[in-house]
Amino acid sequence: MVKKGNKMAGFKFERDLPHQVEAVKSVMKVFNQAIAKELNVKALAKVSNPVIEYSPIFKYCDNIRDIQETNNIPFKGCKSSDTVLDIMMETGTGKTYTYTKTMFELHKQLNIHKFIVVVPTLSIKAGTLNFLKAKATLEHFRQEYNTIIKTYVVESQKAKKNKKSYMPQAVREFVEADSSGKKSIHVLIINAGMINSDTMSKRFDVTLFDRYDTPFSAIASTHPFTIVDEPHKFPKEGVTYKNIKKFESQYLFRFGATFNDSYHNLVYELSAVDAFNDNLVKGIVTHVEEFDGAKDAIVTLKSTDGKEATFELSENGKKRTFKVAKKESMATVHPEMQELFVDTLNKTIVVLSNGIELKKGVKLNPYSYAHSLQDKMMQDAIASHFKIEKDLMSREVRIKPLTLFFIDDIEGYREGQSLSGSLKEKFESIATAYIERELKSVKDERYKEYLQKSLQDISLIHGGYFSKDNSEKDDKIEKEINEILHDKERLLSLENPRRFIFSKWTLREGWDNPNVFQICKLRSSGSTTSKLQEVGRGLRLPVNEYMSRVKDELFDLHYFVDFTEKSFVDTLISEINEKSGAFSGEDEPKKLTDELIEKIIQCYGIDEDTLLEILDDADAIKRNNDFKEGGYGVVTTMYPDAFEGVGRNKIREAGAKKAQLSLKVGKYDELRELWESINQKVILEYKVENENKFEELFNAYLRENLNSFKPKGVQTRVGILNFEEGIAFYQEVQSVDDEILPISTMSYKSFLIELSKKLHLNIQTLHSVFVNIKESLDINIYLNQQTINVIKAGFNKYLLDHAFSDFSIGYNKVTNKIHPTKLTDKDGEALESINASDIGVKFLNERVADNYLFEELYFDSDLERENIQTNISEIIVFTKIPKSSIKIPVAGGGTYSPDFAYVIKSKDGKKRLHLVVETKDKGERDLYIDEKQKIEHAKKLFEHLSDEIKIEFKKQLRGNKMVDLIKDIQNIKKEDKA
């Protein structure tokens, strides 16, 4: 049931978002065991922060090293005198909220109450101030901390003749604010221009506390903590950063998505890759306006003097200039424009014979000259908007989408009512047509009412903000600007039909709105502009009509550009991966390194031996783990999540498709019963008598693996000399990564709590085992995160290896919902195609068996290829099972997926038999214990599922022919019947 409430009560901030909580915790851990001592002078103590003092128990650099170890950040040294701390958070992930929460935590734990927030520009200052002063913000933090935040903004002031000069009011109020009651936080907000102004450095006649005559010295007396937003705008060698140091801040926190210089004590990192791949921001879909027939041809009006128009033709990488006079044919510029001529022209506008009005800079496609490039882009963006809007506004709890246009033609927008063919007139005409079309088919009554209201006054569905608006007085324009810049709640109200915003890049910094779902660039931003910065205006996850953030759903930001930016997607991905220190596609590694193996293991829950065996079967690696030709591509296709780069599905071009594999849709009906049966969702049940049995298992695991715990100072590397293709190489068979380092970085209690979470075992059980084996293993010298990780991986493998022999398992169905699946939509109907990579990484343009579910031949091993191409008359239909579509839970927490599913005829041809096959292109003796155990788990599951339809499970090894397996099944069924 949807909870009804005041839709205009303000944004509802979600508490305890993991990435924001971790960022705040990371900052606070820096001050573990810190002592905040108040000033000796009571009068100053009331208006100043306490001073963080170093003491034997406050180990600043040790704290930073521990934090970086926990957050997987390389430790590059630390100086106790370097009190700059860096927090890297990507655009759209709540950076302002996070540093605000950090201020409240510092106040709560250390009684720090005076902060400075430094921002680069006036627009960002306005956005920050709006956030900190918003009722929703104040109430949100008041509920959690019972503390309010007070803001002070330094403004320039004019000198008064023949009068004493006073320090700026905001500075006086901030410095003199009394926080002895501990119920308020005081924040001074200042932009770069003001920091560098004479106002901050000059001496004033009237001092503060009879001793401070400059704003810098007065502010420094409060011993502030300073937050720098957008640190890349403040290079350390620059004037602004040098002036920031005049605040003499105890600690300086730099919060940003970009750091031009090297990090200083980086304590938390949420990269662009993390933000996209963890769905903390919208994905990005680009729409590139291309030309049919000639993608690289464009005609641009460069100038007009009233007598002749100068056009530039850009085609095939070459540029030429042409002059065309009144009544002359445009064929002079391009032969495809022979039916067009210049009708009239003046010093600002050229009108073509088809009625198109051109202004300087307007581009035309000579191959489709009926519409200007901008018109086509605007029409596409409007069409896309109403498609998105219909979905989001027809939900039970609605989401109002916004579209943002960046334009050059300000006059054509602001003065549009009096200009025939103006940008505004064209926009309103197109929008009206789409609204009228939607009204003919819309079923949702609330959305229908919203559209009808939009038609009553079409001018109210859009608004604009341009820098020149600040100098003009117009009540309607002022209302638009206030909504766009300052009143997000009003802009997102469902009572307000405005949802299209026009600007000239004025909104590029300091402004964003979570419900921007589209950005259309009707003008270029220049080649040097950061692509990530451009899309930042719309990356945040949206809020619904109750102003609550909508998560656990994938949303996209649609980005419209012209063909001159056709490489937008690749440029953006490269920028994100470069910023995040991810793998570079240009620097393709030659070897499957230990680091990459570890990442794949962590992402996919498989052990190293199994991984290497799979890659060997796929012909991706040599015995020394060097990649064979094309091997790196095979690995990235099979295990994409292990590569730090942003997922390609998070940033993609509209219409761009992965290689697809076509289903023979009619064949699916024959497979349906078996497919739905094996796609049931189940959970694994350990059939263990009691907790004592788990204690026995954990005890046995530790005793069998005591060698993993190395004595202090001892490290062992074991390697063998191997030969391949006449070349000798050294292969390490035991890595130091497998060792548990003898170092303690946490308390015994914290260690037990964390290990208990990882293993899902009772804390008392763990404690009992460690006490029991203390003579053989003193766990107290191994209390660190690595120990936990190694024990988790090792014990999970132990459970897998000892399933069935030491304890039994079972499966329980958890839901009746089956669809959608990798082969079907939500209604259970067969898809027309699926991603080819879900079936195999190798492709051959050859025939497949007639009764195979797919049209094309994709496979991972030669044995799979043989199965797919072999026609067997007894088979009704068969399919290779798409990767990750069926995940069978196995003991120890991993999953397993078989390879093939068959529907076959019985011996007499009257009944259907169901067969699921695991294909291993190796012999029985070559199977690892893990593989054998997973196969046993599959048998157990299909025995359980056979209560509904009978399913046989078989393994197929190298040398086994599928026809022989099928005959065996038929014979067994015949004997059963007999």
VORO-540944 format. One record per residue (C-alpha): residue in one letter; x, y, z. Coordinates in steps of 0.2 Angstrom, whole numbers, plus 5000, padded with zeros to 4 digits. Each point is the difference from the previous one (the first is absolute). Layout:
REM residues N
AXYZ...
//
This chain:
REM residues 978
M500050005000V500750174995K500250125015K499150164996G500850165006N500550184997K500850004983M500850175002A500749965017G501850014992F501249874995K500149845011F501849965003E500449825002R501049955015D501449885000L500449984982P501549895001H501250104989Q499650165010V500149915017E501749924995A500750174995V499550095016K500649855010S501750014991V500250185005M499549975018K501249855002V501450134996F499650075018N500049835009Q500650045017A500250184996I499950135015A499150164997K500550135013E499150165003L501050175000N500650065017V499250174998K498249975003A499450154990L500949934985A499549825004K498250044997V500350064982S501449894995N500149824996P501049895012V501749964994I500449824995E501649955010Y501249874996S500349875013P500749835002I498349924997F499550114985K501049924986Y499550114985C501149914987D499649835007N498250044998I500250054982R501049854996D498649895008I498650094990Q500949984984E500349825003T498249975003N499550104985N501249924988I501050174998P501949984998F500950085015K501350134993G500650065016C499450135013K500650155009S499250065016S500250184994D499049964984T498250035006V499250004983L498849854998D499349954983I498349924997M499649954982M498249994995E499350004983T498850124993G498249965005T500449895015G499550135013K501750095004T499150155008Y499049895011T501549905005Y501050155005T498650075010K499749845009T501950005004M499850175008F498649945011E501149855005L501550105004H498950115011K499249855009Q501649915003L501350145002N498950165003I500750084984H498750134996K500850134988F500349954982I500450094984V499449934983V501050074986V499249984982P500750064983T498650104993L498550115004S498849874993I500749865010K499950115015A498250034997G499749824998T500949965016L499150135010N498349944993F500449835006L500650055018K498550125003A498749884993K498649965012A500249814995T501950015004L499850085017E498649895005H500949844994F501650035010R499050085015Q499149835002E501649905001Y501250125009N498850125009T501150144993I499750144988I501150074987K500350194998T500750074984Y501050164997V500450074982V501450124998E499550144987S501050144993Q499750175008K500250184994A501250125009K499150145009K500950175000N500550085016K499349865011K500849865010S500249844990Y499249855007M500449824996P498749914989Q498549965010A500049814996V501849995006R499650095016E498449895004F501049844995V501550045011E498950075015A498749865000D499949915017S499949814999S500249965018G498249935000K500649864988K498350014990S500650094984I501349994987H500750154991V500550004982L500850144990I499849984982I501250094988N500449994982A501750024992G499850174993M499650075018I501549915008N501150094987S499150175003D500750155009T498649985012M500849855008S501850075001K499750185005R500250075017F498450075008D499950145013V498849905012T500849845005L499349845008F500549965018D501150154999R501449904991Y499449944983D499950144986T499949894984P498749874996F501349874997S500750025018A498350015008I499449844992A501749915004S499750045018T498549885000H501249854996P498849954986F499849844990T499950044982I499149904986V500650044982D498749954986E500649964983P501950005004H500649994982K499550184999F501350045014P501749954994K501250015014E501250124991G498550124997V499650165009T498349935007Y500849855008K501350115008N498750125007I499049855006K501549955011K499850175008F498549935010E501349905009S498749855001Q500449865012Y499449884986L499650034982F498849874991R500050004981F498449924994G500049984981A499849894985T501650074992F501750035007N501350084988D501449985012S500549855010Y498949945014H500450055018N499549875012L498649924990V498949925012Y498549964989E499849974982L498349984990S500550004982A499050034985V500149814996D499449965017A498550134999F499549934983N500249815003D499250015017N498550094993L500350155011V499650114985K499149994984G500749914985I500350104985V499249974982T500650114986H499150054985V501150064986E499250094986E500749924984F499750034982D499349864988G501149994985A501450125006K500350005018D501550124998A499250144990I499450165007V499650174994T500250155013L499550184997K501550095005S499450184997T498950124990D500250184995G498350024993K500649984982E500949835000A500049865013T501649905003F499849815003E501349885005L499949824993S500849875011E500149834991N501249855001G501150095011K500250154989K499350185002R499550124986T499250175000F498750064988K499050174998V498250004994A499050154996K498150035000K499149894988E501549894996S500049815002M500749915015A500749874988T501550124999V500449935018H499449824997P499249914985E498749915011M499350185004Q499650044982E498150035004L500450135013F500550184997V500250155011D498350095001T500450155010L501450065012N500650145012K501450025011T499449885013I498949874991V500049904984V498349934994L500149854988S498649974987N499249865011G499750125014I501549955011E500750155009L501949995003K501050105013K501950005002G500649835005V498549904995K500449844992L499149914986N500149824994P500250024981Y499249824998S498550045010Y499850194999A498250015004H500450015018S501550095009L501149895011Q499450085015D498249984996K500249814997M500949995017M498750105009Q498649894993D500949845004A500350065018I498150055002A499449834993S501249915012H499450115015F498249964998K500449814998I501050015017E498650115008K498649894995D500949855010L500550105015M498450115002S498849844998R500849925015E499149985017V501350125007R500450114987I501750084994K500150164991P501350004986L500950164994T500950034984L501450134999F500550094983F501650094998I499850134986D500950154991D498450094994I499550095016E499150134989G499049874992Y499549935016R499750165011E499350104986G499149854992Q498250065000S500450144987L501249904989S499249894987G500949834999S500950045016L500749875012K498650025012E498749994987K500749844993F500249925017E498250055005S499349934983I500949845002A499649985018T498150034997A500049874986Y500749875012I498950045014E498449994989R500649844993E500349935018L498250055005K499349894987S500749845008V500450045018K499049895013D500650075016E498850135006R501350105010Y501250014986K498650054988E499550145012Y501950055000L500150014981Q498350094999K500750135012S501550024989L499050044985Q499050145009D501650114999I501449924990S501250145005L500049935018I500849834996H501750084997G501150135008G501850074998Y501450085009F501450104992S501350115007K499250164992D498449965010N500850075015S500050184993E498250004994K498450025010D498549894994D498949925013K499749844990I501949984996E500450035019K498749865004E500949884988I501750045006N499549985019E499249834996I501549944990L501450065011H499350005018D498349915001K500349814995E498449955010R499050124990L500849954983L499649825004S498350025006L498749914990E498950165001N501350094990P500049954981R501850074997R501149864995F501150074986I501550115005F501050114987S501750075004K501750054993W501149905010T499750125015L499449855010R501649904997E500750025017G499150025017W498349944994D499349834998N498349925002P499749815004N498649994988V500950064984F499849844989Q500650094983I501350124995C499950064982K501550104993L499450124987R501750085001S501749935002S500950035017G501750004992S501349864999T500850035016T498549985011S500049855012K498749884994L499749945017Q499750175006E498750034986V499049855005G500150045018R498550115000G498949854999L500949865008R499149995016L498749875003P498350084999V498750045014N498249954999E498550115003Y500249995019M501850064997S500849845005R501549934991V499549854989K501349865001D500149814996E499550044982L501150044985F499750184992D500950084985L500550174996H499750034981Y501350114992F499750084982V501550064990D500350034982F501249894989T501550125004E500049915017K499749824994S501449945011F499150075015V499849825008D501849954997T500750165007L498950005015I500449825004S501950034998E499850155011I499249905014N501249864999E501550115000K499450105015S499649845009G501749924996A499149864991F500749894987S500450094983G499449914985E501550074991D501249915012E499349834998P501049895012K501049854994K499849895015L498649945012T500850085015D499749955018E499150165003L498849974986I499749825006E499650065017K498750134993I499149864990I500049895015Q499350135011C498650064987Y499549824995G500349905016I501049864991D501749935005E501650034991D500249824994T498250004992L500350174992L501649944992E499249844994I498650104992L501250124991D501049854994D498549924993A499550174992D501850004992A500350175008I501649975009K501749914999R500649895014N501150155007N498450105000D500550114985F498550044989K499949914984E499550104985G498350085003G500049925018Y499850175009G498550034990V499349835005V500350045019T499250174999T498549934992M499849855012Y500350105016P499650194996D499650045018A501849975005F500750144990E499950175009G499550104985V498250064999G498849874994R499650034981N498149985004K500250155011I500550124986R499449954983E499450084984A498249994996G499849864987A501749935003K499849815003K501049865006A500249854988Q498349915001L499549824999S498349974992L498849875007K499049884990V498450075009G498949854995K501349885008Y499850085017D498249935003E500849824999L501350065013R498850105011E499649875013L501849955004W500650184999E498750065013S500449855011I501950035001N499850195002Q499149985017K500850115013V500749895015I501150025015L501249885007E499649925017Y501449935011K499449845008V501150015015E499349945017N500550155011E501350145002N501249875008K500249924982F500550174993E501250025014E500749834996L500250054981F500850165004N501249925012A500549874987Y500250134987L501350105011R500949855005E500249944982N500750184995L501150045014N501450024987S499150154993F500550105016K501850044998P501250035014K500650185002G501350054987V499849844989Q499450014982T500149854988R499950014981V499949834991G500349994982I500449874986L500950014984N498949974985F500349994982E498850054986E500350014981G501949985004I500050155012A500449985018F499150105013Y499850015019Q498249975006E499650055018V498749875007Q499850075017S499850195002V500350115015D498250054998D499549845007E500950035016I499250085016L501150145006P500450005018I499450175004S498650075011T499050154995M498449985009S499349945017Y499649815003K498150055002S500050104984F500949864991L498749875006I498550114995E500750034983L500449824997S498349945007K499250114986K501149934987L499749825005H498350015006L500549915016N499650045018I501350105009Q500149885015T500349864988L501550094992H500750055017S499849825007V501049934985F501450135002V500149965018N500149824996I501450014988K501050135009E501549895003S500149974981L499550174994D500050175010I498750104990N500450165010I501650034989Y498949994984L498650125003N499950094984Q498950014984Q501149894990T499849865013I498150024998N500049994981V501149855000I499049905013K498450054991A500749934983G500849855008F498549955011N498850024985K501049884990Y500149885014L498150005002L499949974981D501349865000H499249915015A498250024995F499149834999S501449915010D500050105016F498250074999S498650004988I499150144991G498350034993Y499150134989N498450105004K499050114987V499950185005T498850074987N498749964987K500650144988I501149934986H499950134986P500950104993T501549894996K501450014988L498949924987T498350075004D499150175004K499050045016D498549914993G501049844996E500050034981A501649964991L501250144995E500450034982S501950005004I501250015015N501850065002A501249884991S501350015014D498849925012I500149844989G501950004995V501550114996K500549914984F499050014984L500049904984N499050044985E499449824998R498449905001V499249955016A498949855004D498250014993N499349975018Y501250135008L499150155008F501150134992E500450054982E501850045002L501649905007Y500750085015F501049885012D501450005013S500849834997D500249874986L498949885009E498650135001R500250044981E499849814996N498449995010I499350154992Q500349944982T499549825002N498349954994I499349865011S498249944995E499549965017I500250185006I498450114999V500950165005F501650045010T500950165005K501650065007I499550085017P500450185000K501450055013S499450055017S498249964996I499949855011K501050025016I500049845011P500550045018V501449905006A500749975018G501250145004G499050144992G500549984982T498849954985Y500149894985S499249994983P499949854988D500250024982F498649924989A498249965002Y499249864989V498249944997I500149834992K498849864994S499849855010K500549834992D498249974994G499850184994K498550035011K500750105015R501250145002L501549985011H501050155007L501950015002V501250135007V501849984995E501650065007T501350004987K501949995004D501249994986K501249895011G500149835007E499349935016R501750005009D500350184995L498450065010Y500450105015I499249965017D499050164999E499349964983K499549835006Q499250075015K499050134990I499449864988E499449915016H499050155005A499250014983K499549825001K499250045017L499150154994F499249914985E499549865011H499050135010L499350084984S499549834993D498550005012E499250104987I500749944983K501349864999I501850084996E501549894997F501750095003K501649934992K501850064997Q500849994983L501949985000R501250004986G499749864988N498249985005K498850014986M498350095004V499149864990D500749875012L499450105015I498350014992K499949824996D500549965018I498650115007Q498749914988N500649835006I499950055018K498250064998K499549844990E500749895014D499150115013K498449974991A500349824999
//
